[in-house]
């Protein structure tokens, strides 16, 4: 912090939340009294805008909206409602806005900062795959697969998935002029109607030490306008099921998607309804047997009267 600059503690001790509400365009509502002052906004006709009201509490240090019951101090009020103040513009840092507003209310001069505009590089070198050291995944060689472990482990991609798509990714190492080198999991980008020439890399990095995430971007000079970066899925994952009437029906491994799960739930419901209807029909057949027809086999069941009456 520079010498003479005010801190957040200075703002909280010197400013009152009522001064901030007045600067934001609110007016004191005298109908509510002075014990708990309330501030409301007025429209162009001078009438009160409903549901836009702040009540001052904690001896003028905080305020809250009755509908939300969320308390704001000077700092949080500016950060939550930046559009109320003249210093706000798109892209401004919330902390920078707090400093500008509070220093203006305290009549404290603040040094102006020059806006630094970073110009994008115009002379970017086109992508050249010869600038990278390529390490490919070989399903037959276990030693080549170990280097891919830190890139796929935290993403939950197992070894069988790597076998299926091993032609569509690699490890690309870039050597800088200062001696540093960077290795990323790279997906080659080719033109849709080209001869298969790689015109860029979609890159993914390792997981950071704190577990917050990893690098995600593209290689420098990649042609991202007319490329086809998504690799085609292997054909054996999309085989059409064959229909057979034998006992051994050929099976097909399908990709589990939300559509298949949805259809599976519908089929399960229909099966449960069919099973319940079958059980009801069985109970009806037992309780109410069909009438006797000639030529059918019948068995006479004695009634209760026949069992009780003495036999002669």
N, C-alpha and C positions, 0 to 999 in steps of 0.2 A: 504494500500500500504506500502511495506517495505521501509526503509530508503535507499536512494540512487538510487531507481528505477526511470526510466524515464517514462514520461506520453506521451499521444498522442500529447499534445501541444508542448512538447519538440521535438518530431519527426517531426511535421509539420514546426517548426521554424528552425531546424538545417539541415534537409535533403532537397535535390532538387529532383524533379521528374525525371530529366535526369539521375541522379545517379541510380535511381531505374530501369529505362528502360534499362540502360546498364547492370546492374546486371541480368535483366530478359532475356538478350540475344539479345537485339535490337542494331542496329548500326545507327549512324548519317547519314542521307541522305543529302549530300552536294549539290545536285541539287536544292533543295528547298530553299537554302539560309539560313541565320542566323537570319533573323527577326522573323520568326516563325519556329523554328527548328522542323524537323520531324525525326522520328526514324522508321526504317523498319527492318524486319527479313530477313535473308539470308539463302538459302538452302545449301546443301552440296557442290554445285558447285560454290558458291559465288554469285549466282544470286538472285535478289530481289523476295520475295514472294508477289504476288499480294493480295490486299485487307487485308494486315496485316501491318497497318501503324498507328502511333500515332503522333499527332501534339501537341507541347508544347505551353501552353498559361499561362497567368497570371504570367509572370515573372518567369517561371520555377516551379510554384507551382502545376499546373494541366496539364492534357493532355486529348485528346479526339480522337476518331476514326472518320474519315470523313463520314463513312457510317452510323454511329449510332448517332452522335451529342450528346453523353453522356460524360460529363466531369468526370474525376477521379482525386482525390488527392492521396497522398501517402497511406493513410489508405484504401480507397475504392479500389485502384488498386490492392493491395495485397489480399484483400478479394475476389475480383472478378476474379483474375487470380492466384490462389494459386499454380497451377502446374508449374508456371514459376520459382519457387524458390526451392533451394536444401533442405530447412528445412521442406518442405511439405511431409506429409505422410497421409495415409488414417485414418480418424477419428480425426485429430488434430483440435483443436478449432481455428476459424479464428482470435480471439484476441491473442491467444498464438502465432500463426504464425506471426502476425504483430510485436509482441515484439521481437521474435527471429530474424527476418529479419532486422528490424530497428536497433537493438542493434549491430548486426554484421556490418552493414554499418557504424555505428558511432564508431566502435571499443570499445564498452562499454561492459565490462564483465557482464554476467548474470548467476545467480545461477542455477545450473542444478537441475531438479526435478526428483525424483525417480518415475518411473512408478509403480503405484499401481494397481495390478491385483486382482480383486475380484473373489475369487473362489466360484463356486456354492456349495450350501449345498449338501453333499452326504448322510447324514443321515436324510432325510426328513421323517417325520412320515406319514404313510399311512392315507388316508382319512377315517374318522369315523364320521358318521352322529350323533352319540351320543354326540359329542362335541359341537353341535349346538342346540339352542332353535328354533324350527320350529313353524312358525305362518302361517296357511293356510287361503286361501280365501274361504269364505262360501257365495254362492249366496243368501242363505236364511237369513243370519244374517248381518244386516247393520253395526253392530259394528265392525265386523272383516274386513270390506272393507275399513274403514277409514285409517288404517295404510298404505295402498298401495297407497294412493293419492299422496304423494310427489315423488313417484317413477314413476308414470305413467303420471302425469300432464304435465311436460315439454316435454315428448315424444309424446304427442298428441294421446294417447291411451284412448279411451272412455270406459265407464262402460260396454257396451254391448260386447265389445271385451274381457274384463276381464271375463265376464260371460262365454264366449265360451271356453276360455283356462284356466279356474281357476284350473284345475287339473295338469297343467304343470308348475306352478311357486309357489313360497312361499317366505316368509321372514325368513332368517336364521341369527341368532344372535350368534356371536362367543365371548366368554369370554376369555380374556388373563390372564396370570399369574400376571401381574401388576395391575389388577383390571379394565382395560379398556375393553370396549365391542364395537363391530362393527356389524351393521345390514345392510344387503344388500338384494336386490332383487335377488333371486337365482332360477336357472333353473336346476332341477336334471338331472344328466347324468347317463345313464344306459348302460349296455353292450347290443349289438344288439341281441344276442342269449342267453342272461342270463335269470335269474328268476325275473328280475325287481329290483334287489338290486341297490341302489344308490351308485355310486363309485366316485362322485364328484359333484361340483356345478359350473355352469357358473354364475358369479356374476356381477351385475350392481348396482351402487350406486346412491345416491341422487344428485340432481343438486347443484353445488357449489354456494356460496353466491354471487360471482361476475358473475354468469351465463356463465362461460367459458366452463363448461362441467361436467362430472361426472366420478366416478371410473368405470373401466371396466377391468375385469380379471377373474381369476379362483381361487377357494378355494385351500388352501395349501394341497398338497398330492393328488390332483385329478388325476385320471387315464385318461389322454388325448389321449392315443394312440389308444385304441380300443373301444371308447365309442360312443354312439349314442345320441347326445345332443339335436337334433332338435325334438320337440314334434310333434306327429302326429296330423293333423288337424281333427276336428270333422267330423264325417261322414255325418251329415245333411247338411254340406256346399257343398257336392259333389254329391247330388242326381241327377240322370239322369232325364231329362225332360220327362214327359208323354205326349203322343200325343192323342188328343181327337177331335172329330168333333162337339161336343156340343157347346152351347153358353158360358158355364162356363169351360174354359180351366184351369187346374191346373197350377199355376205359381211356379217357383223355384228361390230362391235367389242365385245368382252366385257371386263369388269373382271377383271384378273389376281388371282386369289385362291389361297389354299393348296389349296383343293379342286380347282381346275382344274389346278394344277401336279401334284397327286397323280394325277389321272386321266390327265394327259399322260404321266407316267412309266409308268403301267400299260399304256397303249396302246403306248408305245415298246417295252416288254418283250415284249408279245404280238406285235408286228410282227417283232421280232428272232427270236422262236421260230418264227413262221410262215415267215420267210425261210430259217432253217436247215433246217426240215423240207422245204421245197421243193427246196433244194439237194441234200439227201440222196435225195429221190425221183428227181431227175434223174440222180445218179450211179448209182443202182440200175438205172435204165432203160438206161443206157449199158453197164454191166458185165454185166447179165443181161437181154438183150433178150427180148421175148415170143416164143412159138413161132410158126412159119410157119402162116398161115391161107390157104386157097385164095381166089383173087380179089385178093390183095394183091400189091403189087410188091415183089420181092426182088432183091437183088444178091448174087452169089456172090463171096466173098473167098477167094483161094487160100491154102492152108495152107503151112507151112514146107516140108513134104515135096514139094509140087508145085513150089515154087520151086527146090529143090535138085536134084531129079531131072532128067536131061537130056531135052530135048524131041525127039520123033521126027517 
